Amino acid sequence: MLEEAGRRLADAPGDAPIELVRGDALEAPFEDGAFDLITCFGAFGHILEEDEVRFVCEVDRLLAPGGRFVFITSERPSGWSASLWVARGFNAVMRVRNALIKPEFVMYYLTFLLPGARWLLEARGLDVAVHGGVFERPFGRAKVVIATKPAR
């Protein structure tokens, strides 16, 4: 992915400095307070549920005072929703796959959902705002979350 990003950026307009870094979201190779903005789109499925607290602690560590963590998530689909059962089925298949094939490939659905994600962020001291009704179908359930680290 980094190679592809490098290829696409080679001819990009503008002169803003861009550095592509390979790292671990649970132990990022950056100094405390290094970022005013952190985003995460489509990557929560690669973070195990048992690592969500570590992930939130790392986001908090990396944010400068007044910095924001902006992401998209949703609430868990209702128990009668086909999307819930398809996601659970996918997760079951991935667990079997990972029990049989090494190295494991972490990719699950139904991760970092509301209200749990909000609770984790607020427990860490971030101010959380959730904005619904932002997207049209078929993404109407998605919500934009902005978690702000209080200024000192």
BELTA-V749307 format. One record per backbone hydrogen bond with DSSP energy under -0.5 kcal/mol. CO is the residue of the C=O (numbers start at 1). NH is the residue of the N-H. E is the energy in kcal/mol with one decimal. If there is no record, write none. Layout:
co->CO nh->NH e->E
co->CO nh->NH e->E
//
This chain:
co->1 nh->5 e->-2.6
co->2 nh->6 e->-2.5
co->3 nh->7 e->-2.2
co->4 nh->8 e->-2.5
co->5 nh->9 e->-2.2
co->6 nh->10 e->-1.2
co->7 nh->11 e->-0.5
co->9 nh->12 e->-1.5
co->19 nh->21 e->-0.5
co->21 nh->23 e->-0.5
co->23 nh->25 e->-0.5
co->24 nh->27 e->-1.5
co->27 nh->24 e->-0.6
co->28 nh->30 e->-1.5
co->31 nh->34 e->-1.4
co->35 nh->64 e->-3.1
co->36 nh->68 e->-2.6
co->38 nh->70 e->-2.7
co->40 nh->72 e->-0.8
co->43 nh->46 e->-2.0
co->44 nh->47 e->-2.0
co->45 nh->108 e->-1.9
co->46 nh->48 e->-0.6
co->48 nh->51 e->-2.0
co->49 nh->52 e->-1.4
co->51 nh->55 e->-2.5
co->52 nh->56 e->-2.5
co->53 nh->57 e->-2.4
co->54 nh->58 e->-2.2
co->55 nh->59 e->-2.5
co->56 nh->60 e->-2.6
co->57 nh->61 e->-2.3
co->58 nh->62 e->-2.2
co->59 nh->63 e->-1.7
co->61 nh->33 e->-2.8
co->62 nh->35 e->-2.6
co->64 nh->67 e->-2.9
co->67 nh->149 e->-2.9
co->68 nh->38 e->-2.5
co->68 nh->70 e->-0.6
co->69 nh->147 e->-2.8
co->70 nh->40 e->-1.3
co->71 nh->145 e->-3.3
co->73 nh->143 e->-3.4
co->74 nh->114 e->-2.5
co->78 nh->81 e->-1.8
co->81 nh->85 e->-1.4
co->82 nh->86 e->-2.5
co->83 nh->87 e->-2.2
co->84 nh->88 e->-2.5
co->85 nh->89 e->-2.2
co->86 nh->90 e->-2.5
co->87 nh->91 e->-2.6
co->88 nh->92 e->-2.2
co->89 nh->93 e->-2.3
co->90 nh->94 e->-2.5
co->91 nh->95 e->-2.2
co->92 nh->96 e->-2.1
co->93 nh->97 e->-2.8
co->94 nh->98 e->-2.8
co->95 nh->99 e->-1.5
co->96 nh->100 e->-1.5
co->97 nh->101 e->-2.9
co->104 nh->106 e->-0.5
co->105 nh->107 e->-0.8
co->113 nh->117 e->-2.9
co->114 nh->76 e->-0.8
co->115 nh->119 e->-2.3
co->116 nh->120 e->-2.5
co->117 nh->121 e->-2.2
co->118 nh->122 e->-2.8
co->119 nh->123 e->-2.4
co->120 nh->124 e->-1.0
co->121 nh->126 e->-2.2
co->122 nh->125 e->-1.5
co->125 nh->150 e->-0.5
co->127 nh->148 e->-3.2
co->129 nh->146 e->-2.7
co->130 nh->132 e->-0.6
co->131 nh->144 e->-2.4
co->136 nh->139 e->-2.1
co->139 nh->142 e->-1.8
co->140 nh->133 e->-0.6
co->143 nh->73 e->-2.1
co->143 nh->145 e->-0.5
co->144 nh->131 e->-3.0
co->145 nh->71 e->-2.2
co->145 nh->147 e->-0.5
co->146 nh->129 e->-2.2
co->146 nh->148 e->-0.6
co->147 nh->69 e->-2.8
co->148 nh->127 e->-2.9
co->148 nh->150 e->-0.5
co->149 nh->66 e->-2.3
//
